């Protein structure tokens, strides 16, 4: 089955596909497409609070199941992290990635949404908050990248 699935979709397929999903979500349900809201809904369910958007839990479940299937059908090795995977052994890379994921999740809730929610859905409707958040995401990413490049002499 691996010969049917490409290693990575070309940008000209993935980009319009995501854009069409954003348009479909607005057109069919009048909701924004984003990931962090689904995790918030899951936390509400686990705490016994009222879940206001149950579809988001299913959306995030699909993301996790899809990632697991991709790992099972493809290589289960950690790859795709550039110089970081070469600099850290797997037993250190996994906790680093988990810690970063928690930090990103915290930041996403603090910012009122994740990069996908702000960058794709919020910016597409011209939300000033989303434009500011997305500009901040990209600006900080550029500064951190330049800082790491300077600190490591270009190794990272």
N, C-alpha and C positions, 0 to 999 in steps of 0.2 A: 504494500500500500504506500510505502514511502516514495516510490517513484511517481506517484500521482500528485503528492503535495510538494510544492516548492519549498526550499529552505526559508525563503522570505518573499513575501509578495512585493512586486515592484511598486514604487511610489505612485505610479500612475494608475494602479488598481486600488491600493489601500487608501490613498487620500480621497478620491471621489467616493469610495465605498463608505468611509467614515462620514464624509459630508452628507451623503444621502441618508445615512442613519440619523444624523442630527435633524435634517429636514423632515424625515418621516416621523420622528418623535414629536416635533412641534406640530406637524400637520395632522397626525392621527390622534395624539393624546394631549397636546398643548403642554408638554413637559420638557425640561432640559435633560440632555444626555450627560451623565456624569457618573463617577464611580464612588466617590466618598460618601455620597448620600445613601448608597446601598448598605455600606458598612454601618452607618448610623442607624438605619432601619433594622438591621440585624441586631445591633446592641439594644435597641428598644424592645425587640421581641424577646431577647434573652433576659432582659430586666422585667419583663411582664408589662411593659408600657404599651400603649396603643401604637400599632404600626400604621402609618398614614399612607405609605406607598409600597405595598407588598411586592409590586413588580420589580422594584429595585433589588430586593433580596434575590429574586430569580435571575436577574441580570448579572449580579456579582457571582452567583453560584455558577452560572454559565461561563464566566471568565475563569474561575478556578478550575472547573471541570475541563474546560478547553486547554488550559495550561498543563494540567495533569496528563490529558490525552496526548498532547504534543510531546510531552516528556517521555511518555511510554512508547509512543509510535516512532519517536526519533531518538536522539541521543539523550540520555539522562544526565550526562556530564554537565557541570556548570561551565557555560561558555557564553560569550557575548559581552563580557565586561572589560574588554580591552586590556590595557596594561595592568589593571587592578587584579585580574585573575592570574597574571604572571608574577605579580609582586606578592600575593598572599596565597598560602596553601588553602585547600578547600575547608579545612577545619577552622580557619580564621575568616575565610571569605563568607561563609554562611552566617555567623553571628554579626558580621559587619553589615551584610545585606539586610538581615532582620532588623537590626538597630536603625539603619537608615530608613527602612520601610515604616517603622513606628514613628520616627521623626517626621517623615513626609506626611503620614496620616494625621499626626497632631497639627502640623502646619496647615494641612488642607482644611481641617475643621476650623482652625483659627482664622483662616482666610475666607471662610464661608463657602468653600468648595474646592475641588481639586483642579489640577491643571487641565484635565479634559473638560470638566464642567465649565470653567472660566474661559479657557482658550478656544474650545470648539463652540459651545452653546452660548455662553455669555457674550463673547466678542462678536459672534455672528448676528446677534440682535442689537449690538451697539451699547451694551451695558457699560457705563463708566467705571463701575466697580470691577467688572471683569477685565476691562482694558488695563486698569491700573494693576490688578493682581497679576495678569499675564505678563505685563511689562516688568513687574518686580521679579516674577519667576525667572524670566529670561536674563534679566540684569544680574541677579544673584548667581545664576548658573555660569554666566560669562566671568564674573569676578572670581568665583571659586575655582573655575578652570584655570584662569590666568595665575591665581595664587598658587595652586598646586603645581602648575608648570614651572613657576619661578622657584618654589621651595625644593622641588625634586630635580632641578636642572633639566627638565624636559622628559624625565623618565615616566611621569604620569600625566 
